[in-house]
């Protein structure tokens, strides 16, 4: 499921999350709300929520408190592979 899973909105969202990470006390997370992510990707909040949940279910992102998302090692590894394509 690896590459096929990211050939659409999922990759766009992963890329957006990757480029908007911040580091606080040696932890990285994305401080954007679902609405901000949806606006930046030109999608509805419902589509954003669905895509985020798919990424969470597949262990590509995790929640770091309310409204904070973090990429997992699995996501970072796959992102590096996809960058070279």
C-alpha positions in Angstrom: 0.0 0.0 0.0 3.0 2.3 0.4 3.3 4.4 -2.8 -0.3 3.9 -4.0 -1.5 5.3 -0.7 0.2 8.6 -1.3 -0.7 9.3 -5.0 -3.4 11.8 -4.1 -4.4 14.1 -1.3 -2.6 12.0 1.3 0.8 13.0 -0.2 -0.1 16.6 -0.5 -1.2 16.6 3.1 2.0 14.7 4.2 4.1 17.2 2.4 2.2 20.2 3.9 2.6 18.7 7.4 6.3 17.9 6.9 7.0 21.5 5.8 5.0 23.1 8.6 6.5 21.2 11.5 7.9 23.2 14.4 10.2 21.9 17.2 9.4 22.7 20.8 11.4 21.1 23.6 12.9 18.6 21.2 9.5 17.5 19.9 8.2 18.2 16.4 4.6 18.8 15.6 2.4 20.8 13.3 0.5 23.6 15.0 -2.1 24.0 12.2 -5.8 23.5 12.8 -7.8 21.2 10.5 -9.4 24.3 9.0 -6.0 25.9 8.3 -4.8 22.6 6.7 -8.0 22.4 4.6 -7.6 26.0 3.4 -4.0 25.5 2.5 -4.8 22.3 0.5 -8.0 23.8 -1.1 -10.2 21.1 0.3 -13.2 20.9 2.6 -12.8 20.5 6.3 -14.6 17.2 6.1 -12.2 15.9 3.4 -9.3 17.2 5.5 -10.6 15.3 8.6 -11.1 12.1 6.6 -7.6 12.3 5.2 -6.0 13.0 8.5 -7.9 10.1 10.0 -6.7 7.8 7.2 -3.1 8.9 7.9 -3.6 8.3 11.6 -5.1 4.9 11.0 -2.2 3.9 8.8 0.3 5.2 11.4 1.8 8.0 9.3 0.8 10.7 11.7 -0.1 10.9 15.4 -1.9 13.4 17.6 0.2 15.4 20.0 -2.6 16.9 22.1 -5.6 18.7 20.8 -5.1 19.8 17.2 -1.4 19.1 17.0 -0.2 16.5 14.5 3.2 14.8 14.3 4.7 12.7 11.6 5.8 9.3 12.6 9.1 7.6 11.7 7.1 5.6 9.1 6.0 8.9 7.5 9.4 10.5 7.5 11.0 7.4 6.0 8.4 7.2 3.2 8.6 10.9 2.6 12.3 10.6 1.9 11.6 7.8 -0.6 8.9 9.8 -2.3 11.1 12.9 -2.6 13.5 11.0 -4.9 10.7 10.0 -7.3 
